[in-house]
Amino acid sequence: MPRRIATMVSHIGAGRPDLAAELAMQNPNFYNVVIKDWVTPWTNEEGTVFVHVGFRRGRRECGGQ
């Protein structure tokens, strides 16, 4: 188990999930991957983690291929 994960597990086991969360947030991937994948379904029509790169104007798609 990676050291960071082991430390987070230890914090949670000790009743300090706040410290585990702080440790997770120190990693840039927490924001770039975890938060993006968690929030994306709320913000697209399909309700999935997959995002169309372009944008829509009326019925005609513009942008992304």
KOLGULO-369696 format. One record per residue (C-alpha): residue number from 0; residue in three letters; x, y, z. Coordinates in nm, 2 decimals, padded with zeros to 4 digits. Layout:
<recs>
i NUM	aa ala	c1 X	c2 Y	c3 Z
...
</recs>
This chain:
<recs>
i 0	aa met	c1 00.00	c2 00.00	c3 00.00
i 1	aa pro	c1 00.14	c2 00.34	c3 -00.09
i 2	aa arg	c1 00.26	c2 00.54	c3 00.21
i 3	aa arg	c1 00.02	c2 00.83	c3 00.15
i 4	aa ile	c1 -00.28	c2 00.59	c3 00.15
i 5	aa ala	c1 -00.15	c2 00.41	c3 00.46
i 6	aa thr	c1 -00.13	c2 00.74	c3 00.64
i 7	aa met	c1 -00.48	c2 00.83	c3 00.54
i 8	aa val	c1 -00.61	c2 00.49	c3 00.66
i 9	aa ser	c1 -00.43	c2 00.55	c3 00.99
i 10	aa his	c1 -00.59	c2 00.90	c3 01.03
i 11	aa ile	c1 -00.93	c2 00.76	c3 00.96
i 12	aa gly	c1 -00.88	c2 00.47	c3 01.20
i 13	aa ala	c1 -00.78	c2 00.72	c3 01.46
i 14	aa gly	c1 -01.10	c2 00.91	c3 01.42
i 15	aa arg	c1 -00.94	c2 01.20	c3 01.22
i 16	aa pro	c1 -01.09	c2 01.19	c3 00.87
i 17	aa asp	c1 -01.02	c2 01.56	c3 00.85
i 18	aa leu	c1 -00.65	c2 01.49	c3 00.85
i 19	aa ala	c1 -00.69	c2 01.22	c3 00.58
i 20	aa ala	c1 -00.89	c2 01.47	c3 00.37
i 21	aa glu	c1 -00.62	c2 01.74	c3 00.41
i 22	aa leu	c1 -00.36	c2 01.49	c3 00.30
i 23	aa ala	c1 -00.57	c2 01.39	c3 -00.01
i 24	aa met	c1 -00.61	c2 01.75	c3 -00.11
i 25	aa gln	c1 -00.24	c2 01.81	c3 -00.11
i 26	aa asn	c1 -00.22	c2 01.60	c3 -00.42
i 27	aa pro	c1 -00.30	c2 01.80	c3 -00.74
i 28	aa asn	c1 -00.47	c2 01.49	c3 -00.89
i 29	aa phe	c1 -00.73	c2 01.51	c3 -00.62
i 30	aa tyr	c1 -00.87	c2 01.82	c3 -00.79
i 31	aa asn	c1 -00.77	c2 01.73	c3 -01.15
i 32	aa val	c1 -00.92	c2 01.38	c3 -01.14
i 33	aa val	c1 -01.13	c2 01.30	c3 -00.83
i 34	aa ile	c1 -01.33	c2 01.62	c3 -00.81
i 35	aa lys	c1 -01.37	c2 01.64	c3 -01.19
i 36	aa asp	c1 -01.50	c2 01.28	c3 -01.21
i 37	aa trp	c1 -01.73	c2 01.34	c3 -00.91
i 38	aa val	c1 -01.89	c2 01.66	c3 -01.04
i 39	aa thr	c1 -01.90	c2 01.60	c3 -01.42
i 40	aa pro	c1 -02.22	c2 01.39	c3 -01.41
i 41	aa trp	c1 -02.40	c2 01.68	c3 -01.25
i 42	aa thr	c1 -02.30	c2 01.92	c3 -01.52
i 43	aa asn	c1 -02.37	c2 01.74	c3 -01.85
i 44	aa glu	c1 -02.69	c2 01.63	c3 -02.02
i 45	aa glu	c1 -02.60	c2 01.26	c3 -02.03
i 46	aa gly	c1 -02.52	c2 01.25	c3 -01.66
i 47	aa thr	c1 -02.20	c2 01.06	c3 -01.71
i 48	aa val	c1 -01.83	c2 01.12	c3 -01.64
i 49	aa phe	c1 -01.77	c2 01.15	c3 -02.02
i 50	aa val	c1 -01.77	c2 01.51	c3 -02.15
i 51	aa his	c1 -01.82	c2 01.63	c3 -02.51
i 52	aa val	c1 -01.54	c2 01.87	c3 -02.58
i 53	aa gly	c1 -01.74	c2 02.11	c3 -02.80
i 54	aa phe	c1 -02.04	c2 02.31	c3 -02.72
i 55	aa arg	c1 -02.39	c2 02.32	c3 -02.86
i 56	aa arg	c1 -02.57	c2 02.61	c3 -03.02
i 57	aa gly	c1 -02.93	c2 02.52	c3 -03.08
i 58	aa arg	c1 -02.94	c2 02.18	c3 -03.26
i 59	aa arg	c1 -02.60	c2 02.22	c3 -03.43
i 60	aa glu	c1 -02.29	c2 02.11	c3 -03.26
i 61	aa cys	c1 -01.98	c2 02.33	c3 -03.26
i 62	aa gly	c1 -01.62	c2 02.25	c3 -03.16
i 63	aa gly	c1 -01.49	c2 01.91	c3 -03.05
i 64	aa gln	c1 -01.45	c2 01.62	c3 -03.28
</recs>
